[in-house]
Amino acid sequence: MIQYFPNIRDAGKTAVSAVAVAALLSGCGGGETPATSADAKPATITVLSSRPEMVSDGSALLKISLPEGVVGSDVKVTREAVDVTANFKQSGEVLVGLIDGLSIGPNVVTVLAKGGVAKATLVNHDKNGPIISGPHQMPWACETERLMLRDGTSFGKAIDENCNAPTRTTYVYRTTSGEWKNLAAPFAIPADMSTTTSLNGNTVNYIVRVETGTLNRGIYQIAMLYDPNTEPQIAPGAAYKGWNGKAMYIFGGGVGSGYRQGFRLGTNVDVIASGPFGDEHEKLSRGFALLTSTLNLFQNNGSDVLSAETASMVKERFIKTYGEPIYVMGWGGSGGAMQQHLIANNYPGILDGIVPSGSFPDTHTTLPSDVDCSLMHRAFDNGNEVWTDEEKTAASGWNTWETCPQWESIYSPTWVVATATNIPETNYGSGLLYDFNTCPLSMPPGTAYDPITNPSGARCDLYSGIKNLLGIDPLTGFPARAYDNEGLQYGLGAYRNGKISAEKFVELNELAGGYTVDGALQAGRTQGSYVALNAMYEFGRVNEGGNLGGIPIIDTRTDPGKGAQVHDSLRSITMRERLVRSNGSAANQVMLKADGTPPVPGSAQSPANLDKIALLAMDQWLSSVKADKRSYASAMEKVVSNKPAGLSDGCYLNTGEVILESFDASNNGRCGTLMPVYSNPRIVAGAPLTDDVLKCQLKAIQAGDYPGMALDLFTRLRAVFPNGVCDFSKPGIGVKPLKGTYLEFGVNGLGTAEVLK
């Protein structure tokens, strides 16, 4: 069974119950047989580096809590039949040590002490995975040579089919003028070296150690303050001067179908200032350790389970190298926010608190309203009615109609399309030009799907990229797809509010249509696969937020005003609505919004740096939760009780003014007036604010629901919906509770999930 840890500090590790036995083994404490008594208690074994069933790469960092009166010399530790006692060092009433040499599969660790025998089973997995994500995606392109390090050299050539390359350690330093430079051996301190004071109060030379290696077929990086001239030798639990004891996991944006290792990261900490994702000075200078992988950049691979698996393995690597952090904070925007929300909900304990920016609750409830854009666009352009931009905006719900073409230029209809078209390399990662559907250029020639020339090839749509998580649709033989718009009345709210005419409302729905199995536009609506719909809810691709109530969440975004922006602020409200529905409250979520419009002429301050504000606030919040030893009725109560004073929803104006007030979909208050929340095509069509209905239940279309509509128009509308229209008063089709946390995929066949035991 999976143990749920309401204390977020302990959620990422599992204590293994000790079993006392009557007959004690000999050989403990230099060959002595320990004495025992009726009330003696055995030791307790805790895996610090991972869950015991998710150990990887042959080693694990363990803590042994000793019974009262027992010291380290009274203890013997074995891995199977091998004595590993010498690996452990005593610190207070515990022993901490790294056990290596684990074989693939179960490994029994035994602790013999005065009081009994404790046993723990560690399940070790290959460093290449998989652990929970199911069979490896194939084909898979290695890209280690394409990752360039700060010193101008390639990370290195892959040495095997799993894209492994030798681990490399590099050093960079920050100059007194704020530049980043290489620091090469023998690590003499240059004249322009700056210093920094981390959150632990230590002032150190501003040198960053960067470890680049491979895990789970991805490329990981770990970076932290470390002066090789003055710091202790790297080992778990060493007394580091620069590291503040806290870690941050960086998740990168976008969404892609995979088939590649990737050579870009959510933050390339080795190139820091020249990387595509900005300068990490604010985090590194304060002593945070930064962790990331190419498989946590969602545009490389849009599987949140693969991302969770990778994050667990990279975090494990960090702990086995440096020691256990006080906490791990999640960080990242857009697709990085999707990963944080989903990992924290489905695999609690990997992250202790999250800071999503430009956020979305998940991937697959984001998809429908965005893919709808191409259908609406076609209807606007091909009907008899002439649409103004204001009418298009009202029907789509966005802050401006231009947001829909922006979605089209990035994603839609590509999230549901499967094509063999390769993208120009110059378009990769270039924002609006990048087509997330098309197969990566790095895929071997002839491996991509083509309906005529290669019908059995790899399909590069998002659903195909996660076929392990969804299964195969028996009706098509292709990976199951959940996109559905049957019964959806586009523009319904705009029609009812008098923003568009009855004629335009009817014509819009007549012409919208849907997509074929290959993503081509079709006249009829699209029906989602019941295989995919069931899996989406039960296996956690739709984020209901039930396990998010016990962690701090600081949601940040920049408000664009009337500028096109796919990162619409409704998504933060959507996540809040789900939190309230699942947990009774969203008091653990704070929203911060900065004005993204041009500064007021003559103003003294541009929009506040929400990253810095959120970073320091989340550090204070998580640190307080960690230090709080009181008992609480729930994890949420503990989190809310430790929320920093003054931390609340607020909007930061480009005049420098800060307005602290709650955000809601009704746009109450000054923040609601100045930075309003808008809508999307599904909400305008009547979907709830939770925006989690992938396929609606239907009801008969009734003339009384369209007062004043002429009979001929209603007759046309009824012809569009022969099976009925959406009844959003009922749950979506396929909705069911999350099967459990720590689900593993592919054990009993594609599209199945079991609770990891």
Salt bridges, closest charged atoms under 4 A:
ASP10 OD1 - LYS13 NZ 3.07
GLU53 OE2 - ARG51 NE 2.78
ASP74 OD1 - LYS114 NZ 3.65
GLU143 OE2 - ARG146 NH1 3.14
GLU143 OE2 - ARG260 NH2 2.63
ASP151 OD2 - ARG168 NH2 3.23
ASP192 OD2 - LYS181 NZ 2.92
GLU211 OE1 - ARG209 NH1 3.66
GLU211 OE2 - ARG317 NE 2.87
ASP279 OD2 - ARG174 NH1 3.45
GLU280 OE1 - LYS283 NZ 2.54
GLU282 OE1 - ARG286 NH1 2.37
ASP304 OD2 - ARG541 NH2 2.79
GLU316 OE2 - LYS320 NZ 3.57
GLU324 OE2 - ARG9 NH1 3.18
GLU324 OE2 - LYS13 NZ 3.17
ASP362 OD2 - ARG578 NH1 2.87
ASP370 OD1 - ARG571 NH2 3.00
ASP372 OD2 - ARG682 NE 2.68
ASP381 OD2 - HIS377 NE2 3.46
GLU391 OE1 - LYS504 NZ 2.58
GLU408 OE1 - HIS377 ND1 2.58
GLU425 OE2 - ARG146 NH2 2.79
ASP461 OD1 - ARG459 NE 3.98
ASP484 OD2 - LYS695 NZ 2.74
GLU486 OE1 - LYS695 NZ 2.91
GLU510 OE1 - ARG716 NH2 2.71
ASP518 OD1 - ARG459 NH1 2.91
ASP568 OD1 - ARG571 NE 3.02
ASP619 OD1 - LYS246 NZ 2.71
ASP628 OD2 - ARG630 NH2 2.86
ASP649 OD2 - ARG576 NH1 2.73
GLU657 OE2 - ARG670 NH1 2.75
ASP691 OD2 - ARG571 NH1 3.92
ASP692 OD2 - ARG581 NH2 2.68
ASP727 OD2 - LYS730 NZ 3.83
GLU754 OE2 - LYS739 NZ 3.86
